[in-house]
Amino acid sequence: MRRILPCILTLLLLGVIASQTLSPTDDTCLTKKFRQSMIHVDYKTYIDPDFDYSFDYPSFFSREIFPEYGVGHVRFGYHTLTDLVMECKVVPESVYRKPRPDCVELEYLDDSRKYQVITHYLLRDRKWFVLSFCYPTEFATAVERIVYRVKTWQGQGSGERHPTLRRAPAYHKR
């Protein structure tokens, strides 16, 4: 009996280990769960104290501090289940050449096409206000509400220091 019990326990342990290592992980399940949780997510609003622009970001994002970032540059991110980064900056008009003073671009981060970046450029007072959001391509449907907010962003702040940055209409759920 003493020899049989350790053998049974060893076989049971090997069976559990084999089932865990041989079963493929389902990334689709993760993106579906993430998308479902995004339906009820709350948003916070960041208002820049120097340039008076604002944007909304998911409440589960955390501010990321980079000493090399200058005035008017801020970044928020989420790095638990995946990597999501939302960043806003203000740069002189000469930095970018865009066809319109209000344009949105969607591109891949690199040739691997694993990450997409949506960027909204707004030209105000001879400065570009640039809001970008980087996310894994496989999460495109899961983060579509954040992408929508970037696409429709108008740089609204309080309007006290920069009257050209007006409040955008309220966000309406479909």
N, C-alpha and C positions, 0 to 999 in steps of 0.2 A: 504494500500500500504506500509505503514511503517513497518508492521509486516511481510509482504511477502518478502521484500528485504533481511532482515537479515537471514531469513530461507533459502532463495535460496543461499546466500553467504556461510552459514554454511554447507549446503548440498554439495555445490561445493568444499569447503575446505576439508570436510570429504572424498569426492570421490577421490580427489588428494592424500590425505594421505593414503587412503586404497590402491590405485593402486601402490603407491611407496613401501609400506610395504609388500604387498602380492605378488608382482612380484619378482621372484627369481633373484639374481644377477648372471650373467654369467661370470665365471672366464675364460672360454674358449675364450670368446671375448677379454678379457684383454691379454691373452697370444698370441693370433693371432695379435692383434695390436702391442704388444711389438716386436714380431718376424718381422713384416713388418718394424717397425722403425729401427730394427737392421741391415737391409739390407744396409742402407745408412749411418751407423754410422762411424764417424771418430775415429781414434785411436791415442793415445799419447804414447810416449816411456819414460819409467822411466829408468835412468841409475844410478846405485848405485855408489856413490863417493868413497866408501871404498873397495868394492870387484869387481867393474867394470863389474857387470852383468847387463843385461837389459831385459825388457819385455814390451810388448805392452798391454795397457788397454784402454777400451772405454773412449772417451773424456768426457762423462757425469758422470764418476766416480769421487769421491773426495778423496783426501788423508786423512786418518784417523790417528791422532797422538795419540800414546800410550807411555807415559813416560817410562814404563817398558820394551819396546822393545829396544833391544841392537843394536849394529852396524850391518849393513847388513840386517836389518829386516824392511820391509815396508808393509803397507796395504792401499788398495784403496777400496772404497765401494760405493754402490748406495742403498738408503733406502727410495725411494719415493713410487713407485707402488708396489715394492716387495723388498726383501733383497738379494743383490748380493755382495759378498766380494771376492776380489783377494788379495792374500798375498804372499810375497816372503821372504825367510830367508836363512841365511847361518849358518850352524852348523858343529861341528867337525864330522869327519867320524865315530867316535864311537857311535854317537847318534842313527843311523839307521843301520839295517842289511838288505840289499836288495840283491836279486839274481844277479843283473846286475848294472853296474855303470850308466845306463840310463834306467829308468823304469817309467811307468805311472800306477797309481792305481785309480780306480773309486770305491767309497764306499758311503754308506749312513751315514749321520751325527749322527743319533741315530736310535733306534728301530721303531720310528714312520714313517720312510722313507719319511718324508716331504722334506728333504733337501739332496742333493747329493754333494759330494766333489770329484773333480778330482785333483790329485796331480802328479806332474812330478818331479822326483828325478834325479839330475845330480851329479855325483861324479867327482870333479876336485880338484887337489892339496890337497888331503886328507881332503876335505870339501864337505859336501852335500849342493848343491844349490837346494832349494825346492820352487817350484811355485805351489800354490793351488788356486782353484776357487770353491766357495761354492754358490749354487743356489737352488731354490725350484725345486723339482722333476717335478712339473707341467710345469715348464718353460724350460725343457730339449731341446725341439726343438727350442724354441725362442732364446736360448743362444748358439746354436751349433757352431757358428762362434768363440765365445770366447773359447769354449771347444777345438775346433780345434787348436787354437793358443797355448793353454796350452799343448796339446798333442805333438805338433811339436816344442815346445820351445827348444832352444839350449843354453840358457843362454848368448847369444851373448852380448858383450859389445864392447868397442872400441878396446879391445885386447892389449892395451898399457901395463897395469899392469899384466894381466893374459893372456898370449898368448894361453893357452889351451881353453879359451872361444872364439871360433871363430864365425864369423857371419854366420847365417843360410841363406839358399837360400830365396829369396823374396817370400812373401806369394802371391799365385795366386788364384784368384776367380774362382769358377767353373762355 
